[in-house]
Amino acid sequence: MKVDFFIVGAPKSGTTSLYNYLNQHHSITMSSVKEPNYFSCTEIEDQKLYYKTKHISTLDKYHSLFNFKNGSCLFGEASVSYLYYKDIASRIKNYNEDAKIIIILRDPVERAVSHYNMDKRLGFVKTDLKSILDDVSLKNHMLFYQQYIQLGFYYLQVKRYIDVFGKENVCVMKYDDLNNDNKEFTNKILGFLDLDVDNKIDFDTPYNSYKSSSNQLVNILYSVSFMRKIISSFLPNSMLKTINKSFFNKQETKISEEIEMKLYDLFHEDILLLEQMLEIDLNSWKR
């Protein structure tokens, strides 16, 4: 048996929520670990990304993440690194030529700022976004530029999947629609997967609502997903609530209007190309 469908991105676009919604469906089994990054393990190792990311490097280990004994289910996974790297679509096709692809896209400027804020909260980036935009050649700036800017040039990334799998096998959705009505959004995904609606899915629980901590040690611990799971598993709810109240806040770094407009100018042409290819309205992404 093989994995049937893949949520490939984009980062900071609601993939964790969709992963959890689909995992509750009676006819779906998601990987036991979100973002196994099996098909992108080579790129992740080569780049030596600054954040701690897990990846599975062998097919046996990858398949061990799925309960294939439940043969009546569809099997899926969500690794947001799959959208950016150019060879991943072909690797997935070689693995399962009948695979279906799900892509969630977010306003690239909002996505960039959200990604930057997350990295800043976790202590990965100290410099301001303007400095990264002004001089990509400085130490680490090229990698930050990739994470915040290049990941938002969606046109070629999406086109690769459409070229490899065919438009009928690639479902592209907007993050705004997930935010506006997560139930309707998920039901459209289920329709794409030829599955019925499941009224038992919990759409009220928030997922991946990551907040910042004023304590650097807490940030380091919470920057690794399996550490968050361990902490959540062993500590009582009362203590978790105390930690959340004492250490975390929702403050975000706001960017200036000048930087915002510079970002929208950067992405404008790519948005037009994406709009034409997908035949969808992306006016809300333009300024």
ABEGO torsion letter per residue (X at the ends): XBBABBBAOBBGAGAAAAAAAAAABAABBBBABBGAGAAAAAAAAAAGBABBBBBBABAAAAAAABBAABAABBBBBBBAAAAABAAAAAAAAAABAABBBBBBBBBAAAAAAAAAAAAAAAGABABBAAAAAABAABBGAAAAAAAAAAAABAAAAAAAAAAAAEAAABBBBBAAAAAABAAAAAAAAAAAAGBBBBAABBAABBBGBBBBBABAAAAAAAABAAAAAAAAAABBAAAAAAAAAAABBABBBBBBAAAAAAAAAAAAAAAAAAAAAAGBBAAAABX
